[in-house]
């Protein structure tokens, strides 16, 4: 066992070790010394209070402005109210029945105050916060006073903390860990970066970096430490991805080349338009991959409406031309049905191979979903097993054990982030040899994110819109501040319908949940098509926010009120499959004027006659999700209109998000904003953004140069030493990164 593997119980005692483990998941010395400060403050430097988020555990540096002891009326006890300031904003600290703290907390004193941000009377406050006074004349608890001495004269690290373990207590534990490692000469700590790489990039040794990240004497010390640790994260991650790419390139696969005069040529000849330059380029990249004897692993990303489905269909037709089969895996039944309908329409009699009236060059296109009737399911499975169906489209039902293919050559995964690794792996395992894999996403991904999240995939980007696409204008509708704007929004919907067009109204929830589930902030996410990103600006609204609007209630209100007389129907993920399909069929046929829906329509739904969309409680959705939703309009020759309705105040972060969406149609720019606000997430594991990240110093948005250079260095090292035999410390670091869950992800991804 190395020094970093030592349990914390030996260092800080059982009680403190249990708190560190339970609240912060820190169990070993290594966990603790790699728990880096979130930021640093200097004595005399005050921390901004106006950006504090409700329910967040924070440590703030502020000066005491006012102290008031207020007795309770009619009963024993009192409340000590302390107002602290950063010179611009104020924050209340409240202590119940702790009047004796007036001896410590005096006006003019400066200190660190830690606690969970709450709200009372629409003002932020910390209840019974832990604190450490930094003024030389002030004395806090013995422990805090001792910590203050250690902090004096240098940068003060502020750690990610919890209610039970404030920042300065973590700092004391870190100091104990560093002192212990120094006594042993940092024996057993290891050095994952090869010496020649450190020399090439002027990086300090790991022990020095760990010392300086926690105990910087200056900003220059902090920057040197962060530069080294940033490289550790980038390089170890890129080595993992380089090994994965090397393993993929060693696998055998059957080449799939389209034949001249075959199905693909017949399809292309019938297209009523010319492929965009981007579609031609990406199609050529995919064709080259399909022609190799190793499985394609390609990510196809592109703007909403850029024609990804057409590119994927051409790849599937090429595989069918070569005697194989292709599957398209969609995350929802609505999307699977939409894909099936649109592909059959695009192919015409080419989708009726072997059937009366079908083309001699054609194949069969089948649909398989979990809720199909038994006869239809049995026939679809038979067509796949015997090879009559060259293309299969479906949901998770495609990965059931009893579903078999004669010769599976290509797997296309639409909106891949909605599928677990095991699901994709189960489908790929149905081929005699590994099938080619094409992953599609309509969410634009910044380049550096693609190199980390999808670093084992080759990337193709579609950033051109097909000719004839119309612009989409987007506006924020402040429903509370200007109710007449919302009235005008419904008038605009009526005007669009009056011109012969159709409209969507999107709501965050369905409306048939249990009463306690109605409050979205307390509700756990369900099926992807029913879920929404809960990113409301709680800091602005406090705990008084109403539940999100629902499809059922909104549709009823509109049909009886501002949209009375129009044909209003609903669509959501809990409708019976036949009902969903019938609603979409009727909407596509123009028999429904206004469709009130959840985010089930977010991707893939293509009704060119739809020109208007109103998104209710738009601030409850993520930036990229709003961009996806508005991509459902403006798909024909008429201009699109998207109205983002919100109750949130103009000065809040939520409105800033909506203004960003309204301000640009550039999905890549919006994806950067989205990622900055929702945090980067665990870039290797299956966790979605917004959770604790495995990257602590490296930013996939800001550190592009480091990531690019580390990728090159990693590829060179893995080519020279695939098993890392000459780099045992790097192998150890890789094992630590690829814990059980992530190892499975890398193996199957």
C-alpha angles and dihedrals in degrees: 000000000000125000091259092053094060112119115247092235089080091052107039104014133256098284098051091040090055092052091049091049097044099043104030105018090239109146108150138043088254092054090052099048090046090053092097125196114268090216143337133239131196125220106267092027114112126210124234110253100185095076097055113131122224114254092016120129105233142177114208133184110219145144123248111245104173139006122197130177111206119189117218115252116247096356142062122275139052144230123233111209118194121185116203127186142195091203093266108045136026134224128194122226115198127196121181118215092348101112090144088076088078086084089066103029108067129160111267096029118126123214152146113265121192132189147102115298112240134168132234124173087356091299125114118244144166116226116214093341123191112241146183120203115218100190109110094230095048122088124199126175118325091256095048091045091054090048090051090058090053092048095049115114099010143070112293113227115220112203133199098264144178136221090264097043116040122197099263093051088054087050091055091051091048090051090053090050094049092047090051093050092047091054090059092045090248088291114181095013093114132204114249096183115078113244094241091052092051090049093048092053099034095242124165121234118274097249091054090047092052091049094049097043090060100031108031115170091196143004088263090060090051092050093050091050094047092048091056096044091046088058092050092057095042096045099045090047093049091048089056091051093044090054089050092051090048091051092049093050089055094056119098122238135172113254112240113202123172112240122234112259091013136122096297093051091048091051094048091050090058097049109117091212141041120258114251118251089253093052091050092049095048092044089054091051091051093046090053090051093048091053094060128093092237125073117268114238105186134158115212111196128170149148121286107281096011093129103257093148091056091051091048091048091053088053090050091050090051090055091049088050088056092054098262137110132242133204130201113206115202126187098227138033092237091056093044091051091047092050091048093049095047095044093049089049092049093048098043111180089357085076092057102068113167091010129111107277093012124133119263087231093049135106134202122265113204134186124217123184132158096250099049117121118265097252093050092046092049092051093048091050091048091051090051095046095050094042098245089120108067092178127039122186123190154113131263087312088081092068097056114123094243093057109097136177131207094221116352109197107162136030117195115192115196118206090000095191089073093064130076119235092245091057094053091044092051091055094046090051091064092080124085086232124022106284122227114268128217116182117196129196130175090199109094111231124207112245097248091048090053089052092054107031094036099021092135092057130077109236131225122184129203108196101157125089118222117257114272096036112137128223121258120221116205127198135178115234111204097205098185099039095044112019090175088066090062090048088053090049091061090046089055090052090053090048092053091049088047088059090056096262132120137230144210127219112195124201130185097235142025103237102227096089125119111277094251090053093056093085100080094202089067097038123098118227116265132185112352094244091054097044133091135193107261100213100137118156094250091173091067099043101033120199094318097082117129121237116273119272117264135220094235096050095040094049090051092048093049095046091052096038136023096003098039112147093031123107102256122180136167135234129186141144097265096061116107111268092246090051092049092049092047093050091050091046092052093044091050089049092053094248092122122059101192126023115200106200149154121241088289084106093052098108137022099008107130120187107149092193091064109100106160135056129181114193112199119211086007092175089070091068129076121254095248091045091055089050090052093048096051088051087076090075130059091041094128136045096289121082118259127234125201121185119193109205117200140163093202121116119258094243097055130102090243092061090046088059091051092047088053091054091047091048100059143024091201104118093192092056091047091049089058091051091047093051093047091054100041096040124240100273126205101324095198104036132066094260116117124232118286095053130099110297128228086216111079104167105012117085114203088205101047105030101063095138093052092047093048093048093044090051091055093046092047093050090051094049095046090049090054097039112016094177094041089235092155093046109058095160091053089049089052091050089049091052089051091051094045099057117170097285096044093044088057089049093052092045095050105025 
